[in-house]
Amino acid sequence: MLNRLLTICIIFILAFTIACNDPKHPGFEYMPDMYHSKAYETYAPNPNYKDSVATLEPVEGTIPRGFKPIHYNSSPEDYERAGAELTNPIEKTDEVMADAKHLYTIYCAVCHGAKGKGDGTIVERGVFPPPPDYAVRLEGMPDGKMFHAITFGKNLMGPYNSQLTVEERWKVIHYIKELAFGKENPTTEGEAVAEASTEQ
């Protein structure tokens, strides 16, 4: 019994000494394949799969965590349908507007300008023609059409569905309407027309 205990102690001391001898050496690897797995480049051939593609397609019908599907497409018919069916689900608060202003400055101001007048930096440089002033363009436009335009693009404006989440798009719409109509911006098409007519 004493010899066995002494042997265990010697093995422990040797193992401890070997492990701590060189701080750059991680010690002996008894299963190196678990430490150094064979990784394949994203688009490199992979012999482990039938189609030899390293990047696998997601299972049909799956969606990313947190993804909210939109049951519209980019057609003019769905643009009109979105205008009739969609309303802004995000409540307008100071926090929402702060987020919206930040997002607008990043993604929208470059074309539409800081005040929504169509005088963004790329317009000033002559790269693209100026987009219409929000106060004129958005008169009578329901939120759903704005959401559709941001999601799928409209005229020269490309889609922003990959840059802005669904929630962020609705937030930005609040801020865009504030630029167009002031802080007490209208919430329905009828109110938009009424307020626009009283300001003229």
N, C-alpha and C positions, 0 to 999 in steps of 0.2 A: 504493500500500500504506500509506504514511504517513497519507494523508488518511482512508482507511478506519479505521485504528487510532485516529486522532484523533476521528473521528465516533463510534466506539463508546465511547470514553472519555467524551466529552461527554454522550452518551445515558445512560451509567451514572451519571455525576455528577448529572445532572438527575433521574433516577429516584430516586436515593438521597436527594437533597435534598427532593423532593416527598414521599417516603414518610416521612421523618423530620421534616418540617416541623411537623405537628400530631400529637402522640401519641394524640389521641382519634380521629383519622381513620385507618381501616385501609388507605387507599389506594384505587386504582381497581379496580372489580370488572368483569372482562371477561365473566364468566358469572354474572350475578346470580341466575339461576334455580337455580343449584346452591347458592348461599348462603342464599337465601330461598325454600325450597320451600313450596308451598301445603299447609298442615296443616289437617286437618279435626277437628272436635271428635268425641269418642268416639261419640256417638249422632246426629251431624249427618248429613243426606243427603249422599251422595257420588256424583256423576254418573259416576264412573269404573267403577262396578260395576253389574251388571244389577239387583240388588235395591236399589240406592241406599243401602246401609247401610255406614257407615264402619268399624264394628267387624266384622271377618270371623270367622266360626265356624272353629274348628280343623278340619283335615282329619279325616274320619271314621276312627275307629280309633286316632288318635294320643293319646298320654298325655304329661303334662309330664315333663321330665327329672327323674330321681330318684323318680318316683311309683311306689308299689308297690300294684298293684290288690288289692282285697279281694273274694274271691268269695263274699260273703254279702250278704243284704239285711236290712231291718229287721224281718222277720217273726218271730213267736214260734218258728216251726220252725227258722229259722236261728240264733236265740239259743241254742236247745238244741244245734244242730249245732256251733256255735262252741265251746260248752262241752265237747263231746266230742272235737273235732278240734284245737283250738288250745292250744298251750303257749307260755309266755313264752320267746322266743328270745334275750333280752338277759341277759347274765350280770350278776349282782348284784355290783357293786363300790362302793367308796367314792365314786368319781367319778360313777358312775351314780346313786347315792343322793343326791348333792349336787345333781345336775341335776334329779332327780325331786322333791326337796323344793322347789326353786325353782319348778318348774312347778306343783306341787300348791298352793303358796301363792298363785300367780297365778289359777289356774283353778278350784280345787276348794274351798279353805278358806272361801270366801265363803258356801258353803252347808253343807259338811260339818264345818267347824271345823278349827282347827289340829291337833287331836288325833283327828279323825275321829269325834267324839261327836255330830255333828248339830247343833252350836250355832254355826254361822257367823253373820256379821254380819247378813245379810238375814233369818235366822231370828230373831235377837234383836230385830229391828225389827218382827217380825210380818208380814213380806211374804209368806213361805211357811211351810208347816208344816215341822217339823224332819224331816230324813231319818233313817232308822234308824242307830243306832250301828254303826260298822264291825265291831266285835267280835261283834255279834249278827247283823248282816245278811250278813256274808261267811262265816259258818260253813258249811263244806262247799262253798262256791262255787268252781268251777274258774276258772283264769285266763281261759279263752276267753270265758266269760260276762261277766266284767268288761270284757274288751276290747270285746266286742260292745256292752255298755251304754254305754261311753265313746264308741264310734264312732257309734252310731245313737241313743243316748238311751234312757232307761228311765223309765217313769212320768212324774213331773214334771221329770226332768232331761232337758235337750235334748242333741242330739248335739254332740260336740267334735271331729269329724273335720276341721273346717276350722281349728281353733285348734291342734290337736296333731298332729304327724306320727305315722305308725305307730310309729316307734321311741320317740317321746316318750310315747305311750300305754302302751307296755310298761314303760317306766321308771317312770311314775307308778303302775302296778299294783304294782311292787315296794315303793314307798313306802307305798301304801295298806295293803298286807298287813303291813308293819312296824308301822304304826299300830294295826292290828287285833290282831295276834298277838305283837308284839315283834320284836326283831332276828332271832331264830331262827324266822322265820315258816315255816309249812308250804308245801310246794310242790305237793301233790296233795290231792285232795278227801278221801281217806281220812285223811291226816295232819292235815288241818284239823279234822275231826271228832274225831280222837283227842286232839289237843292241847286243843281246846275242852272236851272232857269231863274231862280231867285237871285243868284250871284251876278247874272248878266245885266 
